[in-house]
Amino acid sequence: STGKWETDEDKYPQARPGVAAVDHSVSLMDTWKAMEALVDKRLTTCIGISNSADREFDILRHARHKPVVNQIEGHPALQQHVLRSKMIRDGILPMCYCPLAPPTRFTPDTYEGICKSRHMRQLAEVTGFSPERMVLSWAVDNHNAVIVKAQDPQHIKENAKVSTGQLSDAQRRMIQAYEQMYGSVRVINPTTFRDDGKSFFASS
């Protein structure tokens, strides 16, 4: 080993090359109790979960400190209506990563991202916004907190202009229809988080 991270996969513990090191003796509730202790000690005020679904919600419903947020992938091509409804029911804020659904190492080479799609570009011309600002406005209107990665100063300024109520109901419905019209796309699906060789979101 060179002692350096050459790929993103190198950052995660591995039992052997290509196979994640997972300690199955530690339960979700064990981890959650340790996080609750941080709240008790006033080392943090809020704790949350990531990529959690029905089973995890059932376990954590009996926790002393409830999850404040659940970080999930969320954008017009992966809206996760059922999951989001259950989160809202339980008072958990959806915090969406990859809100613009850009190409990643997990997507096919032919995938360009939803903001470059004809659907979004044509609608953006009507709104007067960039496709990116339009999609982020849609996300905020849907009561999502969004995690946006931007390094370009112009992109950062554009993102800062996003707020609720910038789109008409008809425009929101057109964005909402994207997944039904063109299909679902998951842009993040790592293989480094499980020890069975399957991608993280594959059925067990």
N, C-alpha and C positions, 0 to 999 in steps of 0.2 A: 504494500500500500504506500502511496505517495504522501498520505496524510492530508491531501487536499480534496475538496469536493469538486469533482469533474462534471457531475451531472446532478440534477435535483434529487434523483434517487439515492445518491450517496449521503444525503443529509439525514436519512432515516435509518434506525438500527436494523441490521439484517442478521438473521440466523445463519445464512449462507448467501452467496451472491444471487441476487434476484429474488430472495425470499425474505419477507419481513419478519422481524423478531417480535412476536406477540406474546405477552404474558397473560394467559387465560385464567390465571389464579386471581387476578384483580378484576373485580366486577365493576360495572358502571356505578353502582351505589357506593362502592368503596372510594372510587375517584370523586364522586359527588360530595361525600362526607368530608373528604380532605379539602375540597374547595369551599364547603360551608364553613370549615374552621377558619379559613382566611377572612371570611365575612365576620365571624365572631370576634376575631382578633383585630378587626377594623383595618386590615391590610388592603381590603378592596370593599367597594360598596355593592357591586353587582357581579353576578356570575351567569354564564350562559352555556349553551351547547352548540354543537355544529353537526350538520348532516344527520340530525336525529328524526326519527319517525314514530309511529304508533307505539311500538314496544317500549321505547325509551320514555315516551310521555307517560305511559302507565306506571313505570317504575318511579319516575320523578314526581308524580302527583302527590306522593307521600313524603316528599322532602321538606325539611324545615325552611330552607330558602329556595324559592322557586326560580327556575331559569328566567332570566329577563329577556334574552334573545336566543334565537336559533339561527345560526348562519347556514344558509342553503344557497345552492345555485338557483338564480331566478332571473328570468328575462322573457321577452315575448315568445321565444321558442321553447321555453321550459317554465311554465307558469305554476305548476304544482298546486292546482286549486284545492284539492282535497287536503293536502298537508297544510297549506296555509290556513284553511278554514279551521282545522283542529288547533293550530297554533293560536289563532285569534281567540278561539273558544277558551283556551287555557290561559289567556293573557300573556302570551309569548310573542314578542315582536319579531317579524320576519326581517332578517338582515341578509340581503342578497349580494353574493359575490358574483363576479362576471356579469354584471347587469347589461353589458353591451354584447355579450356572447361573441367575443372575438375568436379568430382561429387560434388554436393551441396545438401542442404536440399530440393531443388526444383526438383531434378532429381530422377528417380525411384531407388530403392535399387539395382537393377540389373545393373545399369549404372556404368561403371568403369572409364569412361573418354576416350577421343579419343587417348591419347598418349599410352594407354595400349591396343589399338585395334591391331589386327593382321596386318591390312593394314599399320598402321604407324610403327609398330615394324619392319616389314619386309623391309619397305622402309628405315628406319633409319640404318639398317645394310648395305645397299648399300651406303648411304651417309657417313657413318662413324661417324655421330653425334648421340647424344641422341635424342629420339623422341621429347623431349621438345625443344631442340635447333633447330631442324629441322623445327618444326611448327612455332617457333618464327621467324626464318629466312624467311620462306614463308610469314609471315605477314608483315615483313619489306619490302620484295620485292614487296608487293602489296601496298606500300605507306601508310601503317597504322602506326600510333603511337600506341604502345602497353603499357598496364598497367599490370605489372607482380607483383604478390605478392610472395615474397620469404623470408624466415627467415633463412634457412640453408645456411651457408657460401659457401658451394660447389655449391649450386644452384645459388647463387648470382654471383659467378665467372663464371659459365657456361652461365648465361644469358648475362653477360657483353661481351661475345665473339661473340654475334650475330651481323651480319652485312649484308648488301645487297650483292648479287652476290655469295653467298656460295652454292647455289643449281643450278643444271642444268635446262634447260627448261623442259626436260622430267620429272625430279623430281618434279618441281613445278606443272606441269600438273597432276601428280599422286595425289598430295595433294589437288589440286583444285577439283579433281573428287570425293573427299570423300563424300560431301553432296549429290551429285546426286546418288552415289552408295548405301549409307547407310541411307539417310534421314537427315532431319534437327533436331537439338537438341538445345533448349534454356535452359541454366543452371541457369539463374537468371530470376525469374518471381514472384516477391513478391505480396502478397495480402494486404500489409499494406499501399499502396499508393493511394487507391481509397476508396470511401465511399459507393460503391454499392456491396461490398463483392466479386467482381471479381478480378482475377489476373490482374496485371498491363498491360500485353500485350494482354488481352482478347479483343475481338471485343466489341465495345460499344453497 
